[in-house]
Amino acid sequence: MQALPLQAGSFIFIGCYLLSLLIIGWFASRERRDRSLGDYYLGGRGMGLWVLMLTLFATQYSGNALFGFTGQAYRVGFTWLAILHSMIAVVAGYLLFAPQLQRLSRQQHFITPNDYIEYRFPSRALSVLVALCLIVVLINYVLAQLKVMGLMVEGLTGGQVDAFWGVVVLAIIMMVYSTMGGMRSVAWTDAIQGAMMLTGFILIALIIERDMGGWAPALGQLSAVAPEKLTPPDGRGAVTWLSTVILIGIGASVYPQAIQRIYAARSSQTLRRSLAGMAVLPLFAVVVVLALGFVAIARFPGLEGSAADQVMALIMRDVLSTGWFGQAVVTLLLGAILAALMSTADSALLSLSSIFAKDIYGKYLRPNASDAECARVGQWWAWIILGALVWVSTQEDLTLYRLFVLKFEILLQIAPAFYLGVNFSSLRAMPLILGLVTGLCVAVSGWSLGWMPFGLHPGTLGLLVNVLVIMIAQYCYSLNIPTAKISKSPLSE
């Protein structure tokens, strides 16, 4: 980022963009119908087609993913095309449970993902386990966004603004507008930044083709510089490819903030149409991001480890050198990336706030508290957690990809509760608890040790063990309880 020779107009544009987020938050606050948790955390359950599609898009493609995807493509080459299949698999995953879940959420007035868990599986132990996993995932997600925010601000200002203070300012702006408007603020800013991001990447692809020698010659140089990154994967590599598709395709579909967007859809038909659009968007977003990483292998050789996450900034520097149009495109792209980071972080913080407000404070600490009181407590917890993570983000030395993977390792173990719970009415809570605990032990221990047996991610292996334990435990459970005594699932009514 320090190599980007931005002009004053670029900083003015970014400043105006940040100001517009506060204005959006103010307008969103005026649209609130009441003080209920459903209105604040789900936008009144009236999210339409385009806003829903773009906010789901922004949820899946965060700012750190843009830098992380490009950096990983630089590190491993064409085998990272697995991410394209993964993002399409996310949509396929949604279709297996999201429409049914959306209809049930309107009937039962779900607010958090845990509301579904408690309704479908009346077990406090399972509810607490899932809530703890979701909190860890959301904290990880916010941390990754803050980490990139700090690097971005410090780099764009040439080190004149320390990463810590840059994150503090952006975090305050983010929390102010999200506190004012709740889900409406988050969804509206998501929609704007999603459109900006798509536009910016289409334009940057055109500039590389027109002013920087073109895609074909750049990719042709790759065979001379790093031929090993063009070779098809071997047997282990193919297993890793499939494992990546499972890890991200299933894991991203049960993001807590994505589950809440499913709840917020105006209707199941609106949700299906939004998912149809989501199936096409990876062709625009992911392909360009990956191609940038591949081009950078030949253009900027020798970057190792976390340094590969710089390739997006290095390419933007070259685009800037093409003239005023390149300056405008990079400015637009930087604004979109910054907004992506902030809107992704505020989505995760909003979900965190709802879990503390409803699943912890409203259920265990103050069961008789009003919705307004619960929302207020959730907002204060979000501020406290954000303050702690702002400091941690400047200390953490993990690569973006490591942070990116960890949350999926955990999310994958929660997925059976949604995928199997919605589709199999006889499934009980105890098999899920046993499978979840076993899967988490395998996934987290494997991740911490960097262990990938046979090329499988620890989370994917954990999911296989998780489902196997569920099947065995459910079979044993069915042997002990006559079929006539198994209560009918609400989803089958």
N, C-alpha and C positions, 0 to 999 in steps of 0.2 A: 504493500500500500504506500510505503514511503516513496516509491518510484513513480507515483501517479502525479504528473504536473497539472493539477486541477487549477482552473481559473476561478476568480472571485464569483463569477456567475454560478458556478457549480455549487459552491457553498451556500449562496443565497437560495438557490433552488431547494437544496436539502433542508435548509432552515425553514423555508416556507412550507415544505412538506411536513416537517415535524409539527409546525403550528397548525396545519390543517387537521392533524390527528386529534388535537385538542378540540378543535371546532366540531369535528365529527362526533366526539364524545359528548359535547354539549347538546348537539341536535339529537343524539341517541337518547340522552337523559330526558328530553322533552317528549319522546315517543313512548315512554313508560306508561303503562295503563294502570298499574297498581304496584304495591310493595311486596308482592308475592315472590317466592323463590323461583317459580316457573317463569315469571315475567323477566326477572333479573338474569337468571342463569341460562334460560332457553329462548329469550327474546319473544316470549308470549306464544311459542310454538307456531309461529307463522312465517317461517323462513321460506321464501319463494325459490323458483328454479335457479336463476342465475346467481343469486347471492349464495345459495346453498352449494352449487357446483364450485364456485370460485373459492368459497371458504374451505370446502373439503380439499380443493387443490392446494391452497396455501397451508393447510394442516399437514399434508403429506410432503410438500416441498418447502422445507424451512430454509432459512438463510445459511445455516451451517451445512445443510445437505448440498447446497450449490457449491460451496468451497470443498466440502468433504468428498462429494461425488467426483468432482474434477480431479482432486488430488489422488483419489483411489484409482481412477482411470489412468492417471500418469504412472502410478506405482506398478499396476499389474497388467495394463494393456487391455486387449480386446476381451479378455475373460470377464471384465467388469461390465460387459453388455448384459450380464445377468441382472443388473439393476433395472433395465428396461422391462424384462419379463416380470421382475418382481413387482414393479409399480402397476403393471396391468393385472397381475395376480391379486393385488389389493382389491381392485374392483370386483373381480370374480369372488373373492372372499366375502365382500359386503353382500353380494347377491344371495349368499347362502343363509344369511340370518338377518340382515338389516331390515328388509320390508316387514317381516313378522314382528321384529323387535319394535319397530316404529309404531305399528298398530297397537301393540300391547302397551307401549309407553303412554299413548294418548288415553287409553282406557283406565290405566292405573296411576297416571300422573307422576311418572318417574322423573326425577331430577338428575340423579347421579347414576353412574354404572352400577353402583352397589345397591340401588333401589331394585333393579332387576334381579340381582343375585339374591337379595333377601326375600323377594316375592316368589321367585322360582324355587329356591332352596332355603327353606326357613332354618338356617343354621348360623348361630352367632360366630362359631369358630371359622366357618368358611367366609363369612362376611368380613371379619376382622383381617383374615389372611389376604383377601383380595384388596381390601382398602389399603393395607400396608404396602402391598406390591405396587398399587397405583400411585401411592404417594412417592415411593422411591423412583418410579419411572418418570413421574412429572418433575420431580426435583432434578433428575438427570437431564431431562429435556430442557428445562429452563437454564441449567448450568451451561449446556452446550451453546445455547443462543447467546448468553451473556459473554461467554468466552470469545465468540467471534465478534460481538459488538465491541468489546474492548480492543481487540487486535485491529479492527477496522478503523475505529476513531483514532487510535494512536498512530496508525499508519497514514491515514489521510491528512493528519495535521503535522506529519513529519516528526512525531515524537514530542511536539510542543504541548499536547494535551495527554496526560498520563491515561493509560487504559482504565484505571480505577475510576477516575473522575468522569471520563467519557461514559462509562457504564452507569455511574450514579445519575447523571443528567438524563440519559435515555430511559433508565428504569423509572425515574420519577415521572417523566412524560407519559410513559406507558401505563403506569399505575393510575395516574390521574384520569386519563380518558376511559380506561377500562372500568374504574370505580364509578365514574359518572354514568356510563351507559350499559355496563354489563355485556351480555352476549351481543346486543345490537352494535355496540361500538366495535367489538372484536370482529364480528362478521362483516360489517361495512368496510372497515379498513382492510380486512382480508381480501374482499372483492376488488378493491381498488389496486392493492399491491399485486394481486394475482394477474390482473390485466396488464399492469405495467411490466411485470416480469416477463410475461409471454412476449410482449412487444419488444422489450429490450433484447431478448435472446434472438428473436427473428432478425432484428436489425444488426446485431453483432455478427451473426452468421453471414449476412449479406456483405458486411464490410470485409470480413476475412476473404470472401470469394472475390470481391471487387478490388480491394486495395492492398491485400497482403499476400498475393500470389496464388490464392485459391486453395480449396480443400484438397483436391486430388494431388497436387504436387507436394503439399505439406505431409499428407499421409504417406505419399510415396517415399519421402525421406526417412520415414519411420523404419522401413525395411533395412536401411543402411546403418542407422544409428542404434536401433534396439530390436533386431529381428526376433528375439525371444518373446517380445510382447505382441507379436503377430501370430505366433503359432497357436493352433487349436489346443484346448486343454487335454491333458492325458486323463487316464481313468480317475485319478484322485481329483484332478481339476474339475472334471465333469460332475463328480459327487459334490464338490464345493459349490459349483454353479447351481445345482438343484437345491442344495441346502440353503443358499442365499435366497432363492426364490421363495422357499418355504418360510425362512426366517422373516423376511420383510413382507411378503405377500400376506401371511396370516397375522404377523405381529402388528403391522401398521393398521390393519382393519379393526383392531380392538384398542387403539389409542383411546384413552378416556375422553379426551376432547372431541374425538371423532364420534364416539358413542353419543355424546351429548348433542352433536349436530344431527345425528339420526333422530334423536328425540325432538329436536327443534324443527324438523321438516314439516311443512304445511300439511302434507298428506303422503301416503305411501307412493302414489303416482308421481308426485314431485320428486321424491327421493329416487325412484327408479330412473326418471329422466336425467336427474343430476348425475347419477352413476354412469349412465350411458355417455354423457359428455366427458366424465372423468376417464373413461376408457380410451379416449382419443388424445387427451392432453399430454400424456407421456411422450407421444410421438414428436410433439413440439418442444417440450421442456427437457426431457432426459437425453434425447438424441443429440441436441446441440451441446449440452453440458458435457456429455461423454466425448463428443468429437473435439471439444476444446482441450480436454485432457490428453487425447491422442496426439493432437497437433503440437501440444506443448512438449511432448517427449523429444521430438526432433528439434524444436525451437529453443528449448531451455534445458539441455541435458545436465545430468549430475545432481539433481535435487534428491535428497534422501529423507526417509522418515516423514516427520511432520512438516518438513520444509516443502514437501510436494503440495501441501495445502495452499501454497502461495501462487500456484500457477494461474488461477483465475485473475489475480491482481496483475501478474506479469503480462497476460494477454490483453487486459484492459489498458495497460500502459502502451502497448503497441498500437491498439486501436486509437488511442488519443493522438498518436503521431500522424494520423491520416487527415487531420484538419478539424474544422469547426463541426462538421457532421459527426465525426468520431467523438469529439468532446461532448456533444449533445447526447449521443447514444450512451456513453459511459456514465454521464451524469444521471440519465434516466435509470440506467441499470443499477448504479450505486444507491439511488433513492429507493428503488424497488427492493434491493437486497436488504437495506437497512430496515425498510418497512416489513419485509418478510421476517427478519429476525425479531422485531418488536411484536408483530402480530402473532407469530408462533409462540413467543414467550408469554404473551398476555393470554393466549388461549389456554396454555398449560397452567398458568397462574389462576385463571378463572375456574378451571376444573379443580385445582387444589383448594381454592377457596370454597367451592361447593361441597367438597368432601369434608372439610373441617366444619363447615356450617351445618350441614344436614346429617352426615354420617357419624360425626363425633359429638359436636356440641348439641345438636338438636335431638339426638337419640340417647346419649349417655350422660351428658353433663347437665343439660337443661331441657328435659323432654317437653315441658310446657311452654317453651320460648316461642314467641311469635316469629313469623317469617322475616319481618324487618330486623328483629334482634339477631336472628341466625345469620342473615346476610351481612349485617354489620360486623359480627364476630369473624365471619369468613374473610371479610375485607381486611381486617386488622391482622389476621394470621398471614394473609398473602403479603402484606407489607413487611411483616417480621421475617418471613422466609426469604423474600426477595432481598432484604437487607443483608442477610447472612450469605446468600448465594453470590451477591455482588462482590463480596470480599473473597469468597472461595474461588470465583472465576478467575481472579488475577493470580492465584497461587497454583492452580491445577496445571499439570504438565502432560496430561494425556493428549494423544492425537484426536482430532475430530472424529476419525473413523472409529476409534476405540469407544468413545462416548456414544457414537451413533449405534454401535452394535449392542452395547450393554442393555439398553432399554428394550431392544427386541428379544434378547435372551430371556428377559423376565416376562415381557408381554406374551410371548409364545406359550408360557405355562398357564396363563389365565384364559387363553383362547378357548379351550374345551368347554368352559362354563357357558360361553355364548354359543359357539358352534353346535355343541352336542346338546346343551340345555334347551335350545330353541327347537331342535329337530327330533329329540328323543324324549318322549313324555315320561318314560319310566326311570330315567336317570335320577339317582339320589345324591344327597350331599356328601355322605361319607366317602364314596369312591372318588369324588372330585377332590376332597381334602387330601386323601392319600396320594392321588396322582399329582396334585399341585405341589405338595411338600417334596415328593421324590424328584419331580422335574426341576424344581428350583435348586435342590442340592446339586444335581448334575450340571445344570446350566451355569450357576454362579461360580461353583468351584472350578469348572472347566474354563470359564472366561478368565478368572483370576490367574490361572496357571498357563493361559495361552494354549490350551489343549484342544486339538481338532482331530479326533480319531477318524481314520479313513477319509479325511477331508470334510467331515461333518462339523458344523458349528456346534458348540456345546448346547445352545438353546434348541437346535433341531434334534439333537440326540436326546435332550431332556424331554422334548415334546413326545418323541417316540416312546420313551420310558413312561412318561406321564399317561399317555393314552392306553398303553398296555396295562398299567396298574389299574386304571379306571375300569377297563374291560374285565379284568380278573376279579376286582372287588365287586363290581356290579353283578357279575355272574354269581359270586358267592352270596351276595345279598339276596338275589332272586331265589336262590335255593332255600334260604331260611324264611322267606316271607311268601306266602301263597299269593298267586297273581291277583286274586279277588280282593286282597287286602291292600294292594298298592294303590294309593290315592291317585286319582286322575289329575294329570298336569293341567294347570290353567291354560296352557298354550294349545291344548288339544280340544278345548271346549268350543 
